[in-house]
Amino acid sequence: MFDIKSFYEAQDVQDAVQALVNEPDAEVISGGTDVLIRVREGKDAGKALVSIHNIPELKGVNVLENGDLWIGAATAFSHITNDPLIQKLIPMLGEAVDMVGGPQIRNTGTIGGNICNGATSADSASTMWTLNAKVILVGPEGERIVPICEFYTGPGRTVRAREEVCTGFLIAKEDYEGWYGQYVKYGKRKAMEIATLGCAVRVKLSEDKTVIEDVRLGYGVAGPTPLRCRNAEEGLKGTRVDDKEAAEQFAKTALTEVNPRSSWRASKEFRLQLIEELAKRALAESITRAGGNCNA
């Protein structure tokens, strides 16, 4: 059995917020794939839990009137992967979350939990950074929208207050339209493995598919939080898709913008090798997906 003080099933977002306000040690739970592990390990034992898992308005994927894409925070990974809008507009995200755990985890775990737990190893995080996603938070003071690049404050920490509920994510039309990308995950096993390193690259090519007009490079486990390598991005913009030297420099510049550490999963030195190599692999695949030929 799990050592919890109480379990409350919220009827809607405001009900969840009020329950969090009323119970000073309450914590939000949705799929529970992270929260229940912490409870079992004793880290969050004895806390009250407020469930948002069955709130309908927190689930699904929709295109808003202005063309922005909205993803509900309580949407399970498997639903994201199989959603027609995700497959059409940002298949890279569906592929990234399809690398989380096993089928049971993907059917239960949610993208909101994956982002809000603050883990740099979250498979969705680096892709969401390259999508310039915005996090929607609702609390006692109302709603606020936080760019994902301002959301993480440290290992396992974010700007979300305890009384706030993450309701979803916004991805602007200009951040997905015309873009193509690839997420590469390195782990010791092919499945059910936490990332040793995650690398996400997205590109936008010229109309004739010969020039990289724009590029984004994001990493997980390359620092205490997910991150973007903006200097590397700037250096590659405007280069030809088949410019091997530019691709090499792109990967080397990334090394100056990361801060990996040694852990039982991998040494800092090995992660630095992965950072450089995966940047080149993900870039080449992104160019190919966009219709370019980087081997010309």
Buried (B, 14 or more C-beta within 10 A) or exposed (E): EEEBEEEBBBEEBEBBBBBBEEBEEBBBBBBBBBBBEBBEEEEBEEBBBBBBBEBEEBBBBEEEEEEBBBBBBBBBBBBBBEBEBBBEBBBBBBBBBBBBBEEEBBBBBBBBBBBBBBBBBBBBBBBBBBBBBBBBBBBEEEEBEBEBBEBBEEEEEBBBEEBBBBBBBBBBBEBBEBBBBBBBBBBEEEEEBBBBBBBBBBBBBBEEEEBBEBBBBBBBBBBBBBBBBEBBBEBBBBBBBBBEEBBEBBBBBBBEBBEBBEEEBBEEEBBBEBBBBBBBBBBBBBBBBBEBEBEE
